[in-house]
């Protein structure tokens, strides 16, 4: 009998792509090259000649966190303040073992992550406020474009508003747990219209998402502190075949829990990786967006300006805590 | 087509479309195989391979020129494939989509029953088996690609091999 490892090693399927799939990929390659930064060739040629020279790399890894400048400001234009900014094409080639940081400002966050990943660099993102719905774009980066860093270094990306609008997409989801705020979250469904006029904290989560556990405690605290001031906290759970999503709530859970069975709402809010927390202001616009677990106090404090905003005219309700509106 | 990869890359970056085409032709099959191995799904492999080449050729200037160009491409393909699996996991659609492709996966394997057992593994375990045993990544490299500790990669691989042994009734 052959060794299992041998069997496994030789069991790889020996099939190939179809001709149409190959041609699609070929066109994608051409498109990719056509949209590549124009300064590549000079840099490339110079780098090869330097690789021959065999210069040693300076192996210092410095992760500098960019100070956030625009948070809460009214000016939507990102201000970029970077050390050592220069034209990458004019710079000397990087030493072996180092990588030139690409210019990521203006690119979408997913694209920026991929570009960094392709270069063997890590992305550290800081999501700024105010940030609308939609794929955030890089507003600043550190180190700057053109800087040489050791392979594997981290590049800090400040993320600001993307190109899309800010109106929160409507949702209508089955409710798994109503929470402790019965003013409008009751019955068996929860919709955006039900909650309009409140500051809404939508937390995209899942029972299989380990970091989301820390988020639950934060949501619990926020709902406990803020339900009297018109804040609705709704955890939106992805489906999990192994464990019912309802397990994310217990009888004492104060926030509401809804099930996004097919992931459509997470898609509409662009929450591909969990957790994502979105804050919707009283006017129904996406005001803040956190990717990953926000620090508990940061999330609570970031709600304050939106709580302070008055309820817009025509908002459906001004019920006292504890009152029930639904029929 | 005797130019080596670095020469072709250099020419492609200067705007030589034929050089870019040669690079594509030379490496497409290997990239697609990686994509198919990770996704276990033909349509997904097509998508992953396409995204890989678009990304790779857009950032062609970012290849360090050290190491093999093919290895750089495959690493991008692995990252794209893992991204695909993460998206799939969130949707929990893998159960149905994997069934559709079973025949394609198994019939082209020299050991259909082993391929079927690998396909049936938990996706995390299948991924580590595929990265390590098919594409030759060390456990440390695979762990880095997956963003998990090496110990976790080791235990996943051990569990995967135990699962396979149970399913196949192999004694070693």
Interface residues (C-beta under 8 A of the other chain):
Chain A: X1 X3 X4 X5 X7 X8 X9 X10 X11 X12 X13 X14 X15 X16 X17 X18 X21 X22 X24 X25 X26 X28 X29 X30 X31 X32 X33 X35 X36 X37 X39 X40 X41 X43 X44 X45 X47 X48 X51 X96 X99 X100 X102 X114 X115 X117 X118 X119 X120 X151 X206 X238 X239 X240 X241 X262 X263 X266 X272 X273 X274
Chain B: X6 X9 X10 X12 X13 X14 X15 X17 X20 X21 X23 X24 X28 X29 X32 X33 X36 X37 X42 X45 X46 X49 X50 X51 X52 X53 X54 X55 X56 X57 X58 X59 X60 X61 X62 X64 X65 X66 X72 X76 X79 X86 X87 X90 X91 X92 X95 X104 X105 X106 X108 X109 X110 X111 X114 X115 X118 X129 X133 X134 X161 X164 X165 X168 X170 X171 X172
